[in-house]
Amino acid sequence: MSRYWQQCCAFGLSLLILLADGASATAAELVVIVSARSPLVALSTEQVADIFLARTARLPSGEEVQALDLPLGHALRDEFYARVAGKSPALMKAYWTRMVFTGRGQPPRELSSMAAIRKLVGENPATIAYLERSALDASVKAVLVLR
């Protein structure tokens, strides 16, 4: 192998390592939240996916729940659905188009910010949402941590 080729490979490998480190450092630690007044303690990733994909409108205890979402195009929303449902924004759009068209479900209610979501979830035990872990306060509690 030529010296030039070895240098190119070494540079490429170094670049990949830097990009991987940067990506893991910037990835947010997401949490699925409910009101601090809710008796719910924990949910699985599958249970959260079922709620946010309108497969169920009930918690495991049988209580009705309304999912809340950040606006379309919000990076945290895209990351949430990638982690929970394994779907890109384009796949999520196709999913909801099909669900609405067939009458099988409606997408979660959208709110404009993490602060608005935290406030509404804190006030209403019948809601569920996701936030960055750093946005938690005493009004809400995490029932699932997505790493």
N, C-alpha and C positions, 0 to 999 in steps of 0.2 A: 504494500500500500504506500502510495507516495506521501511525502511529508505534507503537501498541500491538503490532500484528502484527510489525513489525520487531524490537521488543524481545523478543518471544516467540521468534522465529526465532533471534535472536542468543543468547539464553539456552539454547535447545535445542541449538544447534550447540556452544556452550561445554561443555555437559553431556556431549554425545557425545564430544568430544575428551578430556575428563577421564576418562571411563569407558574409552575406548580405551587411553589411557596407563596407567591403573591395571591393566587386564587384561594388557597386555603386560609390565608390570613384575612382576606376580605369577606369570606363567606360568613353571613350572619348566623348566629345561633338563634333559631326560631323556636318559639314555644306556642302551643295551642292553649288558649286561656278560656276560663269561665269566671263568673262572678265569685268573689271570695265567700259570698253567702251560699253558694251552691254546695250540696253535699257530695258532689262528684269529686273523686280523688284522682283517677287516672283513666286514660283511654289509650287504645292501641292505635297504631298508624292505620290499620284497616278500618277501625270504627270511625276515625276522623275522615278518612277518604269517603266512606259511605255517607256521612253527614254532608260534607262539602260537595259531593257529586250528586246529591239529591236522591240517593238510593234509600235513605231513611230520613225521617224528620223527628226521630226520637232518640233519646239517650238510652244506654243499656237498661236503666232503671224504668224506662217506659215514659218518662216525661218528654213533652214536645220541646224541640230546640230549633232556633233559627241561626243559621250560619251567616257571618258577616265577612265581607271581602274588602280588600283595598281596591282602588280603581284599576281599570285595565291599563296595562303598560307599566305599572309599578313594579320595580325590580323584586321587591319582597314577595309580591303576589306570584310572580313567575317562578321564583325559587321555591315557594311553598308548594305549588302544584307539581313541580318537578320532583320534589322530595316525597310528597304524599301519594300522588297519583301516577308519577312517572310520565307526565304529559307536558309538552312544550306549550307556549301560548297559542300557537296555531292549532294544535290538537285540542286544546281546551275550547277554543272558539268553535271548532267543528263539533265537539261533544255537545256544547250548549245549544248550538243551532239545531242539532238532531233532537235533543231532549225537548226543547220548546216546540219545535215543529210537530213532534209526535204527541205532545201533551203529557209527557211523562215527568216533567219537572221544570223548575225555574231556577236560574242561577242564584247564588247567595246575594243578599242585599249589599250594595256597595256603599262604603262611607269614604270620605275624602282623605282621612289621615289616620295614623296610628293613635293619636290623641283622641280623636272622635270615637274610634273603635273601643279603646280602653274605657272611656267614659260610659258608653252605652252598655258594654258588657258588665262593668262594675255595678251599674244600676239595675240590670235585668238578668236574673239567674237563668232565664230561658234563652240565652244567647251564647254563642261560641264563636271564637275568632282566633287569629294568629297574630303575633307580634314578634319583634326582636326581643330577646330576653332582657336587654338593657332598658326597654320601655315599660317593664313591669312596675306596678306600685301595689299598695296594700288593698286596693279595691278589687283586684283580680288575682287569680292563681293559675299556675301552669298545671295542665293535666297531661301534657305530652311535650317532651323536648325533642326537637328534630335536629340532629347533628349531621 
